Structure formats: structure tokens, C-alpha cells
Amino acid sequence: MLERSSEIVVEATGPAATAITEHVPGLVERRVASRLAAKDATLWGEAAREEAAQRLGWVDLHRTSRALIGEVETLAARYAERGCDRVVLCGMGGSSLAPEVITRTAGVELVVCDSSDPAMVTTALGTPEDLRRTVVVVSSKSGSTAETDSQRRTFVDALTRADLEPTEHMVIVTDPGSPFDQSARAEGFDVVNADPSVGGRYSALTAFGLVPCALAGVDVAELLDEADAVADLLAADDEANPALRLAAVMAGASGGTPRDVLVISRAGSALEGLGDWAEQLIAESTGKDGKGVLPVVDLPSEVGAEPLAHRLADQPDVTVVRLIGDEVDERDDELAGPDGEPVDNEHPAAVVNVGGALGGQLLLWETATAVAGELLGLNPFDQPDVESAKTAAREQMTGGDGAPPEPTLTVGEVEVYQAGTDFLGDAGSLTEAVEALLAQVGPSGYLAVMAYTDRWAHASEARAVQERLTAATGRPVTFGWGPRFLHSTGQFHKGGPADGVFLQITRPASPEEDRPVPGQEFTFGRLIAAQAAGDAQVLAEQGRPVLRLVARSSGGHAAVVDAVLAAGQAG
Ligand SMILES: O=P(O)(O)OC[C@H]1O[C@H](O)[C@H](O)[C@@H](O)[C@@H]1O
């Protein structure tokens, strides 16, 4: 058993172990761990120094965030007294992924509304009766994220219509001094400021993580204790430092194909959703300058289904990360490799087992990602390509004069668009169109499925789609819900190695399903459609193959899913 919360496990085999042997002594010699703990902004080179100097507040949050505990506990008690036992979080990317893993792991309810899908927003609102017992946390570091602002407007409007006082049902988390901070305070909302020296994806232990989780009933002091318990270990210039070991695995061994794909599988870990949180951290931190480590989250599977990690472990660029539980026996068994082959097999898979308590792992992954940035020569604190999709979406919203583009093909109630390259050929059916796209996935490439649909209603489709397309291509397949992934893997798609192939699935809302955004001239349906079209446009402009399947009805959406599940099955 991992008896103490101070225990962190990072155990590697095969080429993952070689990477540790290769990189860790140098990291120790350069004192990277202790310099990071001391917030040395020069670690990532001169070009990154200025940004890094403003982004290292996360390294000691286990100490500095203590000051927030009293404030968030008082807040939680106040809302509990008001009878608010339903907590909704409006926020994107770094403002929602950590609260999701923290509350799911703790087994407490938190409705994470991180979408512009009108159906999801409607579900998050609930009934007027639900609203009466709801506290909404609106979290945005910048205060200017379009989805979050639209959700905030919707909740204020709905609370007002239900004769409820918005200031008694809403808490704002934002950076001090942001325009959002000022307006929310002026309007009388409860505002908790987050540490501005921490970037969104490193903010799990700031107010962005702590406020919604405390309101939902998590013991957030314990989370800080768990991080505190491993902090010295992660700051040590020592070859046993698990963060240095994990960073080395992420950077991969030199010689042969770079191991720049991390397939993250849950293998006994009690931490629910850690992969989704780590996905944003790794993809946005490393996917830039044509380089990067691609995180592939192995979606939860049916009992007995083969984990994707097993299918992909033989790929020369794949490292399998197994998030393990606290049983030593299980860990020892699995160390043999994903198919049970002995460690000294002639071609061992690159496997790393990672375990430990949640607070400790949050700090472990953040430290390892920042150190991997040092090894890879990347600035792990910016996200230079996220803005391009936002700009293209804004242009889509305001453009509107030109005639809408003609679909390349229409099949029943599904419009098919190809973009980026000319790959459809004479495909006449939806399955043929998908297969034509799959043929574009190169031997070192990956396929990204981007589904702009209600992720609560369609969750079960995601795993089946990921599994089928992995089998059909033999290559990594990521699955992202739009627009959520735009704040995560979206950076990697545009800034990382240019070998991605993109399948976009949308199901535009009918006028009856759509919702207006209060105080704006657009609807949620218009916003999400513009986000999808904008992202496809940016990818196509980079010459990446993009297949867009636009279902005009739920029957059309079912046909799309059937077609994807049939891809690669014939002959
Ligand atoms: O917290 P916010 O300022 O609303 O930002 C939310 C998210 O959106 C951006 O697009 C970034 O790519 C993310 O790193 C960030 O976490």
C-alpha cells in the first residue's frame, strides 16, 4: 500500500526507463528541481524568461493557498445556510478541469458547464426549483472568455426571472483587477481573487480549484496537505525525484523515433478524470513551435474492453502512462508491460506507472511538465495558438455577409465538408468520407475527433468512436468535446507537430433547441457553430486535412455515429 500521502510512484520500464537514465542525471546536475522550486525564471531560456517570471506562483501554492481556506470555508457555510446544495461551475479549460477531477475523485456533485452547446446550458440551468438551491461559480482568470461570459449572462437572467437575487446565488472567481473583478464587485457579487502569478492550467490549487470544490463539499485543506507532503521530494536535486523521472519520460530517449505520444490510461487509480486535467496541462504547455507531447486520454471503457494502451503500446512513438491505484501487488504485476510481457523483452513497450494522492499528483504533473519544457526547449507557460481559433470564431460571428459555403457532399440529413486538402476523392457515403480522411493519417500522425455536441447526452458514443478509429488507423486517436478542447488540445493541434488529421462532428441546434445569450445579439447555437467553423478554418489554413460532418437532425447525428463506427470494418 501507499501508506503515506507523501508517497508518489513513478516507475518506468523499457524505453521509458532509458529516458530516465538519459535525462535525470543532467537535470540533477543543472539543479533544475531546486531552481524551479525557487521560481528561477531563467530555466526555459531568454525568450521565455519574462513570461515565466509572472507564471511561477504555482510552485508553493500548498503554502500560499492556506490563506484562502478560511475565506472559502466561510463562503461554503454561508451558501449552505441559504440552502444552496447544488453547485454549478461555469468556466473553461484551466478554470474548470481541476475542479472536475477534484470533485469526481471526492465523490461530490459539481455540475461543470464548460460548453456553449445550448442543450448543455439548458441542463446546467435546471428547473426554477433547482435554481432556488443552486450556487453558480463563474470562474475566469481573464474575465473575457466568450463561453463563460455567455453562461454568466444566462444564469443572471434565469435567476432574475425566477425572482431570485443573482448576488445571493453567484460567486465570481477571477484575477484581481480584471474588468470582470471590478464589475462583479460593483454589482455586489461575492468575489474571490485568484493568484495572478499562476496560469490557468497550473491553477488547480488556487481559488479556481478551491472555491467550487469547497462549495461542493470537498475538504480542500486536505488537498493542500497532500501537495505539501510531496513538495520537498519534488524540489530535490536527486535522481529519485519522481517529477524529474516523469519529465524525462515525457521528453523521451534520444535515438530512434521520439516518444512524443503519451497514452494516459486509468489502471486502478481512484482519481477520476485526472487524464482530462493532465491533457490540458501537457497539450497547452508543450504543443508549440512545431513540437510537443501529445496526450491521448484513454476514455473509460466498458468492463472487459481492451484498453487503448494495449493497442498502441507497440507504436514506436508511444509511451503508456498507467495511473495506478495504491496496491503494491497490482503495480508489480503491471510493471511487466501492458501485455504482460517480461520487462527484458526484446522490444519492450515504454510504460510508466504513476501513483499517489490527488494533491500530490497535481503538483507532480505540473512540476514534470515544466521540467519537460526545459528538456524540450519549450516555454511551458504560453499558449500562442489558442487565440487564432478565437479570432476566426469572432470573424464567423460578425462576417455573415457572404453566402454559406456549399457542402462538398450531402448524405441524407448530413452535410459533408472537406477542408485543408483534397482528400474526399469519389467518396459517396458517410463511411467512405470518414475512410478517406483516415487514409490521411500518416505513420507518425494522429487523428483528433472533435465533437461539438452535448457531452452529457452523448458520453457513451465517445469511447466507441475512439476505440473503432484507433483500430482502423492503428494510430493515436484523441477525442475532444467542442468547445472544451479548444482550451486544451486545441493549442497542440495548431502549434504542435503538423501531422494531425481532424474529424469534426457537429449537430447544430434547431431553433426550438437553441437559446439566446441575454444582452447579446447571438444565440448559443450561433456561438458554437462559429467556434466549430472557425477552428476548422484555422486548421485548414495550415494545410491539415479536416472533415466536417454537420448533422441537421438527431437522425443525422445517429447516421454520423453509425458511419464512424463502420469505418475500416469492410474488407
Ligand atoms: O480562465 P479564463 O481566462 O476564462 O481562460 C480559460 C482558458 O481559456 C484559454 O483559451 C486558454 O487556452 C486556457 O489556458 C484557459 O484555461
Ligand as a Chemical Component Dictionary entry (heavy atoms), coordinates in Angstrom:
data_LIG
# 
_chem_comp.id                   LIG 
_chem_comp.type                 NON-POLYMER 
_chem_comp.pdbx_formal_charge   0 
_chem_comp.three_letter_code    LIG 
# 
loop_
_chem_comp_atom.comp_id 
_chem_comp_atom.atom_id 
_chem_comp_atom.alt_atom_id 
_chem_comp_atom.type_symbol 
_chem_comp_atom.charge 
_chem_comp_atom.model_Cartn_x 
_chem_comp_atom.model_Cartn_y 
_chem_comp_atom.model_Cartn_z 
_chem_comp_atom.pdbx_ordinal 
LIG O1 O1 O 0 -9.893  31.450 -17.139 1  
LIG P1 P1 P 0 -10.062 32.057 -18.478 2  
LIG O2 O2 O 0 -9.307  33.346 -18.623 3  
LIG O3 O3 O 0 -11.513 32.218 -18.818 4  
LIG O4 O4 O 0 -9.428  31.090 -19.541 5  
LIG C1 C1 C 0 -9.876  29.789 -19.745 6  
LIG C2 C2 C 0 -8.979  29.035 -20.714 7  
LIG O5 O5 O 0 -9.052  29.623 -21.975 8  
LIG C3 C3 C 0 -7.934  29.949 -22.779 9  
LIG O6 O6 O 0 -8.361  29.842 -24.086 10 
LIG C4 C4 C 0 -6.653  29.180 -22.533 11 
LIG O7 O7 O 0 -6.249  28.453 -23.657 12 
LIG C5 C5 C 0 -6.723  28.257 -21.346 13 
LIG O8 O8 O 0 -5.405  28.010 -20.913 14 
LIG C6 C6 C 0 -7.558  28.850 -20.241 15 
LIG O9 O9 O 0 -7.529  27.996 -19.129 16 
# 
loop_
_chem_comp_bond.comp_id 
_chem_comp_bond.atom_id_1 
_chem_comp_bond.atom_id_2 
_chem_comp_bond.value_order 
_chem_comp_bond.pdbx_ordinal 
LIG O1 P1 DOUB 1  
LIG P1 O2 SING 2  
LIG P1 O3 SING 3  
LIG P1 O4 SING 4  
LIG O4 C1 SING 5  
LIG C1 C2 SING 6  
LIG C2 O5 SING 7  
LIG C2 C6 SING 8  
LIG O5 C3 SING 9  
LIG C3 O6 SING 10 
LIG C3 C4 SING 11 
LIG C4 O7 SING 12 
LIG C4 C5 SING 13 
LIG C5 O8 SING 14 
LIG C5 C6 SING 15 
LIG C6 O9 SING 16 
# 
